[in-house]
Amino acid sequence: MQTKRSFLALSLFSLFASPRRAAAQQPSIGPAPPPLPIKAGISDPVNTVLAWYMARAAGLYAAQGLNVDILNTSGGSRGAEELQAGRIDIMHVGLSSVVRVNRSGGDLRVIGSLSNVIRFTFFSAPGVKTAADLKGGVVGVSTFGSESDSTVTLALQKLDLSRTDVVIKEYGGGTRRLRAVKSGEIKATALNEPIASLAREEGVNVLVDLVPDRIPWLFSGIVVRHDDIAARRDLLMRFLKASIEGNYIALTDEKRAKEVLAKELKITSPKILGIAYDDFKAQSPADLEPSFEGVQNILEQFPNADQKAGDYVDTSLLDALKRQGFFTAMQQMYGR
């Protein structure tokens, strides 16, 4: 049985070998081409980026002939704008930011998902325990149009409030928002892991927790410029292959995943690290396939926007990988 499994793994490895692995098996005819540079933006260093961190740490991007530089844009909508302007190549961001950019004349598409449910908890400043305490106060978001902004509406609804009952301001990344809510500079903000666990450890009040509801939401997408899906198809396919395999490693090798997560997110507490990793496992779609129920829930927040999912999401690259048997190969190779 073990011999058969080893043979299967070797066969799958050979079938889906990266360009560099395949080239290494051929007679050398000259120096290997330099890796293709990719600037991949993130809104904040959070656990939903683990697939990318793992793919980089495991050498999967390099094996695909890619040199991926992961850059913090300190806000999803800001990063989406950088992507549309051509200053980065790929962005880790939720669908809300894509809708915002496309409504302003941009043309972005989600090609994969790193999280299909809302992962935000809303924390409040000292003395802010009720809806009445929050009313009229400032709610901090990373950037306007980001998931931390669009989900404010849902949190306020749970308090029988609306967006007109508060003042919404941009405050950048989660660490800065946590400082602002602790000091009382803002009255509330949304945080996800691992910063949410840090806030709990520090005794910050939880006003509304959306995590247990598991609301379908394209929370963390892999986003590119629409034209690049055709123009840079090979590069994006390689990026997706490495990211998917990185995700499988992170989902199946807890020890290794925690080491990478601790390093990249600078987590020193074993408790917070455990919570952040468990949260990642609970939300990460293994094959990075988007939830179209999540797409529709977001579009309902933008009634004046085009409501066609295809104008924001393109799964053609994932569909091609599925037809090629890549998903099946990963499932068999990593035992999922």
MARGUDREN-231064 format. One line per field, with one value per residue (C-alpha): x, y, z; residue number from 1. Coordinates in steps of 0.05 Angstrom, whole numbers. Layout:
N
x	X / ...
y	Y / ...
z	Z / ...
n	NUM / ...
This chain:
336
x	0 / 56 / 92 / 29 / 20 / 92 / 86 / 22 / 54 / 114 / 69 / 28 / 91 / 117 / 51 / 45 / 119 / 136 / 171 / 237 / 229 / 214 / 272 / 319 / 303 / 324 / 395 / 424 / 425 / 442 / 429 / 359 / 318 / 314 / 251 / 193 / 181 / 111 / 89 / 32 / -3 / -39 / -84 / -52 / -9 / -66 / -76 / -114 / -47 / -18 / -25 / 20 / 69 / 74 / 83 / 141 / 172 / 167 / 200 / 137 / 137 / 211 / 198 / 147 / 198 / 169 / 199 / 140 / 147 / 90 / 76 / 32 / -13 / -45 / -116 / -155 / -185 / -117 / -85 / -139 / -126 / -52 / -68 / -113 / -58 / -8 / 38 / 28 / 9 / -37 / -77 / -102 / -168 / -242 / -295 / -321 / -257 / -263 / -335 / -312 / -255 / -297 / -353 / -301 / -281 / -232 / -232 / -210 / -228 / -225 / -191 / -190 / -210 / -171 / -232 / -307 / -337 / -335 / -280 / -290 / -304 / -323 / -288 / -305 / -270 / -273 / -342 / -375 / -419 / -485 / -514 / -530 / -457 / -434 / -484 / -452 / -382 / -326 / -320 / -250 / -241 / -178 / -200 / -267 / -298 / -257 / -287 / -275 / -320 / -375 / -385 / -396 / -466 / -480 / -451 / -492 / -555 / -545 / -546 / -608 / -565 / -548 / -487 / -519 / -516 / -440 / -381 / -338 / -265 / -204 / -152 / -106 / -83 / -110 / -53 / -65 / -141 / -131 / -88 / -141 / -199 / -160 / -144 / -215 / -194 / -247 / -307 / -306 / -270 / -270 / -210 / -193 / -140 / -90 / -103 / -173 / -143 / -92 / -150 / -186 / -122 / -116 / -187 / -217 / -293 / -328 / -388 / -410 / -379 / -395 / -349 / -397 / -450 / -404 / -437 / -418 / -375 / -318 / -275 / -204 / -197 / -138 / -149 / -117 / -130 / -181 / -137 / -81 / -124 / -111 / -47 / -10 / -47 / 15 / 43 / -23 / -32 / 37 / 20 / -45 / -12 / 40 / -12 / -59 / -3 / 20 / -51 / -53 / 13 / -13 / -78 / -44 / 22 / 2 / 72 / 103 / 44 / 48 / 123 / 111 / 51 / 90 / 148 / 108 / 57 / 108 / 64 / 99 / 40 / 27 / -46 / -57 / -18 / -63 / -126 / -100 / -83 / -149 / -185 / -146 / -164 / -238 / -243 / -193 / -222 / -170 / -173 / -183 / -252 / -296 / -365 / -417 / -466 / -413 / -409 / -484 / -484 / -432 / -467 / -530 / -490 / -480 / -551 / -529 / -472 / -475 / -503 / -472 / -422 / -382 / -365 / -324 / -305 / -271 / -259 / -233 / -162 / -186 / -233 / -174 / -134 / -193 / -200 / -126 / -134 / -92 / -142 / -148 / -72 / -66 / -120 / -86 / -16 / -35 / -88 / -149
y	0 / 48 / 31 / 47 / 113 / 133 / 115 / 157 / 217 / 212 / 206 / 267 / 306 / 291 / 307 / 376 / 392 / 466 / 494 / 495 / 425 / 400 / 438 / 408 / 339 / 360 / 366 / 435 / 481 / 546 / 586 / 584 / 647 / 695 / 689 / 734 / 788 / 795 / 849 / 819 / 868 / 853 / 898 / 878 / 820 / 773 / 698 / 696 / 710 / 644 / 607 / 660 / 661 / 585 / 582 / 631 / 596 / 527 / 552 / 539 / 607 / 600 / 530 / 561 / 612 / 669 / 720 / 742 / 805 / 810 / 883 / 914 / 968 / 984 / 979 / 937 / 993 / 1029 / 965 / 954 / 1024 / 1009 / 946 / 984 / 1036 / 982 / 992 / 921 / 857 / 820 / 841 / 802 / 839 / 828 / 837 / 903 / 938 / 908 / 934 / 1003 / 1007 / 980 / 1030 / 1085 / 1061 / 1006 / 935 / 885 / 812 / 763 / 699 / 660 / 665 / 657 / 665 / 659 / 681 / 744 / 740 / 806 / 821 / 892 / 919 / 983 / 1035 / 1039 / 1058 / 1039 / 979 / 993 / 1021 / 1086 / 1092 / 1083 / 1130 / 1192 / 1164 / 1148 / 1078 / 1066 / 1026 / 1009 / 1046 / 1067 / 1011 / 956 / 895 / 930 / 986 / 946 / 899 / 959 / 960 / 888 / 902 / 965 / 928 / 880 / 942 / 971 / 1027 / 1050 / 1082 / 1151 / 1140 / 1140 / 1175 / 1128 / 1147 / 1114 / 1091 / 1043 / 975 / 933 / 948 / 1023 / 1014 / 973 / 1028 / 1079 / 1041 / 1026 / 1100 / 1122 / 1160 / 1120 / 1086 / 1021 / 982 / 913 / 868 / 798 / 748 / 751 / 823 / 804 / 754 / 806 / 854 / 802 / 787 / 861 / 864 / 906 / 902 / 860 / 899 / 853 / 787 / 768 / 707 / 655 / 673 / 648 / 696 / 678 / 735 / 739 / 765 / 756 / 749 / 742 / 800 / 820 / 868 / 838 / 844 / 805 / 742 / 734 / 774 / 742 / 675 / 631 / 674 / 675 / 600 / 590 / 637 / 601 / 532 / 553 / 588 / 528 / 480 / 529 / 528 / 452 / 450 / 501 / 462 / 394 / 410 / 448 / 452 / 481 / 527 / 555 / 568 / 608 / 645 / 664 / 690 / 730 / 759 / 766 / 726 / 706 / 680 / 605 / 618 / 672 / 632 / 572 / 614 / 648 / 581 / 548 / 608 / 600 / 526 / 541 / 592 / 574 / 540 / 488 / 500 / 575 / 572 / 633 / 630 / 659 / 664 / 708 / 749 / 761 / 781 / 835 / 860 / 870 / 923 / 961 / 966 / 1019 / 976 / 926 / 863 / 813 / 769 / 759 / 833 / 822 / 748 / 705 / 632 / 612 / 599 / 556 / 520 / 504 / 476 / 434 / 405 / 389 / 348 / 395 / 398 / 322 / 316 / 363 / 326 / 259 / 286 / 319 / 271 / 317
z	0 / 19 / -47 / -87 / -50 / -61 / -135 / -140 / -106 / -153 / -214 / -193 / -178 / -247 / -281 / -250 / -245 / -249 / -311 / -272 / -245 / -315 / -344 / -293 / -321 / -391 / -418 / -402 / -462 / -427 / -364 / -335 / -348 / -289 / -246 / -266 / -215 / -185 / -136 / -95 / -49 / 17 / 57 / 123 / 149 / 170 / 172 / 105 / 71 / 97 / 30 / -2 / 56 / 54 / -21 / -15 / 45 / 12 / -52 / -93 / -127 / -143 / -171 / -217 / -242 / -202 / -154 / -111 / -69 / -18 / -3 / 52 / 22 / 90 / 65 / 15 / -27 / -29 / -55 / -106 / -133 / -136 / -176 / -225 / -234 / -253 / -193 / -168 / -205 / -158 / -96 / -35 / -23 / -14 / -67 / -38 / -59 / -129 / -135 / -112 / -163 / -221 / -206 / -214 / -283 / -265 / -292 / -239 / -229 / -172 / -198 / -132 / -59 / 5 / 49 / 35 / 101 / 143 / 196 / 232 / 305 / 322 / 383 / 420 / 462 / 538 / 560 / 494 / 513 / 477 / 413 / 450 / 470 / 398 / 366 / 338 / 348 / 299 / 270 / 242 / 177 / 139 / 76 / 47 / 6 / 40 / 75 / 142 / 114 / 79 / 139 / 185 / 156 / 181 / 250 / 258 / 237 / 296 / 340 / 305 / 278 / 207 / 176 / 185 / 260 / 263 / 230 / 189 / 180 / 148 / 199 / 161 / 184 / 241 / 290 / 284 / 291 / 354 / 385 / 366 / 396 / 461 / 469 / 455 / 393 / 355 / 386 / 347 / 293 / 259 / 269 / 245 / 265 / 295 / 317 / 342 / 391 / 414 / 427 / 469 / 508 / 523 / 549 / 493 / 493 / 439 / 413 / 356 / 334 / 263 / 262 / 291 / 239 / 182 / 134 / 61 / 36 / -14 / 43 / 15 / -60 / -107 / -154 / -220 / -277 / -325 / -386 / -352 / -349 / -423 / -431 / -373 / -370 / -361 / -306 / -268 / -276 / -246 / -189 / -175 / -176 / -125 / -82 / -82 / -64 / -10 / 17 / 18 / 57 / 107 / 116 / 126 / 161 / 225 / 254 / 191 / 180 / 250 / 242 / 179 / 209 / 271 / 231 / 181 / 230 / 287 / 335 / 399 / 440 / 429 / 448 / 396 / 344 / 356 / 349 / 285 / 254 / 273 / 244 / 180 / 175 / 187 / 131 / 77 / 14 / -5 / -80 / -73 / -105 / -93 / -61 / -108 / -50 / -18 / -82 / -81 / -7 / -22 / -85 / -43 / -4 / -69 / -99 / -150 / -177 / -234 / -203 / -252 / -215 / -279 / -280 / -216 / -214 / -267 / -249 / -318 / -293 / -235 / -282 / -328 / -269 / -248 / -319 / -320 / -256 / -214 / -156 / -155 / -156 / -96 / -58 / -69 / -56 / 10 / 34 / 33
n	1 / 2 / 3 / 4 / 5 / 6 / 7 / 8 / 9 / 10 / 11 / 12 / 13 / 14 / 15 / 16 / 17 / 18 / 19 / 20 / 21 / 22 / 23 / 24 / 25 / 26 / 27 / 28 / 29 / 30 / 31 / 32 / 33 / 34 / 35 / 36 / 37 / 38 / 39 / 40 / 41 / 42 / 43 / 44 / 45 / 46 / 47 / 48 / 49 / 50 / 51 / 52 / 53 / 54 / 55 / 56 / 57 / 58 / 59 / 60 / 61 / 62 / 63 / 64 / 65 / 66 / 67 / 68 / 69 / 70 / 71 / 72 / 73 / 74 / 75 / 76 / 77 / 78 / 79 / 80 / 81 / 82 / 83 / 84 / 85 / 86 / 87 / 88 / 89 / 90 / 91 / 92 / 93 / 94 / 95 / 96 / 97 / 98 / 99 / 100 / 101 / 102 / 103 / 104 / 105 / 106 / 107 / 108 / 109 / 110 / 111 / 112 / 113 / 114 / 115 / 116 / 117 / 118 / 119 / 120 / 121 / 122 / 123 / 124 / 125 / 126 / 127 / 128 / 129 / 130 / 131 / 132 / 133 / 134 / 135 / 136 / 137 / 138 / 139 / 140 / 141 / 142 / 143 / 144 / 145 / 146 / 147 / 148 / 149 / 150 / 151 / 152 / 153 / 154 / 155 / 156 / 157 / 158 / 159 / 160 / 161 / 162 / 163 / 164 / 165 / 166 / 167 / 168 / 169 / 170 / 171 / 172 / 173 / 174 / 175 / 176 / 177 / 178 / 179 / 180 / 181 / 182 / 183 / 184 / 185 / 186 / 187 / 188 / 189 / 190 / 191 / 192 / 193 / 194 / 195 / 196 / 197 / 198 / 199 / 200 / 201 / 202 / 203 / 204 / 205 / 206 / 207 / 208 / 209 / 210 / 211 / 212 / 213 / 214 / 215 / 216 / 217 / 218 / 219 / 220 / 221 / 222 / 223 / 224 / 225 / 226 / 227 / 228 / 229 / 230 / 231 / 232 / 233 / 234 / 235 / 236 / 237 / 238 / 239 / 240 / 241 / 242 / 243 / 244 / 245 / 246 / 247 / 248 / 249 / 250 / 251 / 252 / 253 / 254 / 255 / 256 / 257 / 258 / 259 / 260 / 261 / 262 / 263 / 264 / 265 / 266 / 267 / 268 / 269 / 270 / 271 / 272 / 273 / 274 / 275 / 276 / 277 / 278 / 279 / 280 / 281 / 282 / 283 / 284 / 285 / 286 / 287 / 288 / 289 / 290 / 291 / 292 / 293 / 294 / 295 / 296 / 297 / 298 / 299 / 300 / 301 / 302 / 303 / 304 / 305 / 306 / 307 / 308 / 309 / 310 / 311 / 312 / 313 / 314 / 315 / 316 / 317 / 318 / 319 / 320 / 321 / 322 / 323 / 324 / 325 / 326 / 327 / 328 / 329 / 330 / 331 / 332 / 333 / 334 / 335 / 336
